[in-house]
Amino acid sequence: MSIHPGTEGNAPVGAELGAPAQTPPSPDKGMFGVKGTGDVSGFGRLVRPRPAVFDSPRPYGGYFDDVYDALEEAYPAFSEAIEKVVVDRAELTLHIRPERIVEVCQVMRDDASLRFELCSSVDAVDYLGSDERRFHIAYQLTSMTYRRRVRLEVAVADGVPVPSVTRVYPTADWQEREIYDMFGVVFAGHPNLTRILMPDDWEGHPQRKDYPLGGVPVEYKGAEIPPPDQRRVYQ
């Protein structure tokens, strides 16, 4: 190996061999000094804007107005249940108060003008640091009768339960269990709210934004993945 004159015994510039990786103090700061991005790895250098979400003005366009009007006519507590209506990227999202989600789902499924017979997915997002009600639960509904789609969304703070919709949409059973397993959101009234991906004795919920990114024992090798603040930085 050749050595450039005058560099004998000197560490290469930027080679901080003992320096730990930077632990993201928030979901908006990644490793290796990356800022303003949701990419915690620090390699993608992606910038993710956080647009404010406001009520969309009417008319919404397409069949969205028909869905809105039909739900308002069929559901007496409509004004109390609907927080806002957002149309974005040709998708309709109805933001629902959590305590009303089961009633709204029941009307969406049973009313002859709506007929959203299928709940195809229940998803969750953790908006840690940007919303006091950090956990947003989204229900993707499909009307096979009218070939329509709509999203219902509820938002709750950490530790606040969400009523289970399994008695209206049985397909939500395992999906609510997965959200409980990954995020720790409790679905009140669920028939069997247990972990579905992680072992029953697992501590914590891996998809929370404040879940540690390392330090998990790898039992079959007797090794351990160090947390980010203890990893070596290669520069």
C-alpha positions in Angstrom: 0.0 0.0 0.0 1.4 3.4 -1.0 1.5 6.2 1.5 1.5 9.8 0.3 4.4 11.8 1.6 3.6 13.8 4.7 0.6 11.7 5.7 2.4 9.0 7.7 0.6 8.4 11.0 -2.2 10.8 10.2 -5.8 9.6 10.0 -7.6 10.3 6.7 -9.7 13.5 6.7 -13.2 12.7 7.9 -12.4 9.3 9.2 -13.8 9.5 12.7 -13.4 5.9 13.5 -14.7 6.1 17.0 -17.6 8.5 16.3 -21.1 7.2 16.9 -23.8 7.7 14.4 -26.2 10.5 15.1 -29.4 9.5 16.7 -32.5 11.3 15.2 -33.9 13.5 18.0 -37.1 13.9 16.0 -38.8 12.2 13.0 -37.7 15.1 10.8 -33.9 14.7 11.4 -32.1 11.7 10.0 -28.7 10.2 10.6 -25.4 11.5 9.4 -26.6 15.2 9.7 -29.6 14.9 7.3 -32.3 17.4 8.2 -35.8 18.2 6.9 -36.6 14.7 5.7 -38.5 11.6 6.8 -35.6 9.5 5.6 -33.9 8.5 8.9 -31.2 6.5 7.1 -29.6 9.7 5.8 -28.8 8.2 2.4 -31.9 9.2 0.3 -31.7 12.9 1.0 -35.5 13.1 0.4 -37.4 16.2 1.4 -40.9 15.6 2.5 -43.2 18.7 2.7 -45.9 18.7 5.3 -48.8 20.6 3.7 -51.6 21.8 5.9 -54.8 19.9 5.6 -57.9 22.1 5.2 -61.6 21.5 4.4 -62.0 21.2 0.6 -64.7 23.5 -0.9 -67.7 22.2 -2.7 -68.3 21.0 -5.3 -65.9 18.2 -4.7 -66.3 16.7 -8.1 -67.3 13.3 -9.5 -69.3 11.1 -7.2 -67.8 12.7 -4.1 -70.7 15.1 -3.7 -73.2 12.3 -4.1 -71.5 10.3 -1.3 -71.4 13.4 1.0 -75.1 14.2 0.4 -76.2 10.6 0.9 -74.3 10.3 4.2 -75.7 13.6 5.4 -79.2 12.5 4.6 -78.9 9.0 6.1 -77.0 9.9 9.2 -78.8 12.3 11.7 -75.5 13.0 13.7 -73.6 13.9 10.5 -72.7 17.4 11.6 -71.4 16.1 14.9 -69.4 13.2 13.4 -67.6 14.9 10.5 -64.6 17.0 11.4 -63.6 17.9 7.8 -63.8 16.7 4.2 -60.6 16.6 2.2 -60.3 15.9 -1.6 -56.7 15.5 -2.6 -55.2 13.6 -5.6 -58.7 12.6 -6.8 -59.4 10.8 -3.4 -62.2 11.6 -0.9 -61.3 11.5 2.8 -63.9 12.0 5.5 -62.3 12.9 8.9 -64.5 11.4 11.6 -64.6 11.9 15.3 -63.3 8.6 16.8 -66.4 8.0 19.0 -68.6 8.1 15.9 -66.6 5.8 13.6 -68.7 2.7 14.1 -71.9 4.5 13.5 -70.6 6.1 10.3 -69.3 2.7 9.1 -72.7 1.2 9.7 -74.5 3.8 7.6 -71.8 3.7 4.9 -72.4 -0.1 4.6 -76.2 -0.3 5.0 -77.7 2.7 3.3 -79.0 2.0 -0.1 -77.5 5.1 -1.6 -74.0 4.3 -0.3 -73.5 0.6 -0.1 -69.8 0.5 0.9 -69.9 -3.2 1.5 -66.1 -3.8 1.8 -63.5 -2.4 4.2 -60.4 -3.4 2.1 -57.8 -2.0 4.5 -57.2 -0.3 7.9 -54.0 1.6 8.1 -52.2 3.8 10.7 -49.7 6.6 10.7 -47.7 8.1 13.6 -47.5 11.9 13.3 -45.2 12.2 16.3 -44.1 15.9 16.8 -46.5 17.3 14.3 -50.0 16.5 15.7 -51.1 16.2 19.3 -53.4 13.4 18.1 -50.4 11.6 16.8 -52.1 8.4 15.6 -54.2 8.6 12.5 -56.3 5.5 11.5 -57.5 5.3 7.9 -60.3 3.0 6.7 -60.4 2.3 3.0 -64.0 1.5 2.0 -65.2 0.2 -1.4 -68.7 0.1 -2.8 -68.9 -2.9 -5.1 -72.5 -1.9 -6.0 -71.6 1.6 -7.3 -67.8 1.0 -8.0 -66.8 3.8 -5.6 -64.0 4.3 -3.1 -63.8 6.5 0.0 -61.5 6.9 3.0 -62.6 7.4 6.6 -59.9 8.8 9.0 -59.8 9.2 12.7 -57.1 10.7 14.9 -56.3 10.0 18.5 -53.7 10.9 21.1 -51.4 8.3 22.6 -53.3 6.1 25.0 -56.8 7.0 23.7 -58.7 3.9 22.5 -60.5 3.7 19.1 -63.8 1.8 18.8 -63.4 -1.4 16.8 -65.4 -1.6 13.6 -65.2 -5.4 13.4 -68.9 -5.9 14.0 -69.6 -3.9 10.9 -66.6 -5.0 8.8 -65.2 -8.4 9.9 -62.2 -7.8 7.5 -60.9 -5.2 10.0 -60.2 -7.9 12.6 -56.6 -8.8 11.7 -55.8 -5.3 10.5 -56.8 -3.7 13.8 -54.7 -6.3 15.5 -51.7 -5.4 13.3 -52.1 -1.7 14.2 -52.3 -2.6 17.9 -49.1 -4.7 17.5 -47.1 -2.1 15.5 -48.4 1.2 17.0 -50.0 0.3 20.4 -53.4 1.7 19.5 -56.1 -0.1 21.5 -59.4 -0.9 19.6 -62.1 -1.0 22.2 -64.6 -3.9 21.6 -62.3 -6.0 19.5 -63.0 -9.7 20.0 -59.4 -10.8 20.3 -57.0 -7.8 20.5 -53.6 -9.6 20.7 -50.3 -9.3 18.8 -50.3 -10.7 15.3 -46.7 -10.1 14.0 -44.5 -9.8 17.0 -44.2 -12.4 19.8 -46.7 -12.1 22.7 -44.0 -11.1 25.1 -42.5 -8.4 22.9 -41.9 -5.0 24.5 -42.9 -1.9 22.6 -44.5 -1.3 19.2 -42.0 -1.2 16.3 -43.7 1.3 13.9 -43.9 4.1 16.4 -41.7 7.0 15.5 -40.1 7.0 19.0 -39.3 3.2 18.9 -35.5 2.6 19.1 -33.8 1.9 15.8 -31.5 -0.8 17.3 -30.4 -2.6 20.4 -32.6 -5.6 19.7 -31.0 -8.9 20.6 -30.7 -11.4 17.7 -31.3 -14.6 19.7 -30.3 -17.1 17.1 -26.8 -15.6 16.7 -26.3 -14.3 20.2 -25.6 -10.9 18.7 -27.2 -7.5 19.1 -27.9 -4.7 16.7 -26.5 -1.6 18.4 -28.7 1.5 18.6 -27.8 4.4 16.2 -25.9 6.4 18.8 -23.5 3.4 19.3 -22.8 2.6 15.7 -19.7 3.4 13.8 -19.7 6.1 11.2 -17.9 5.5 7.9 -17.0 8.8 6.2 
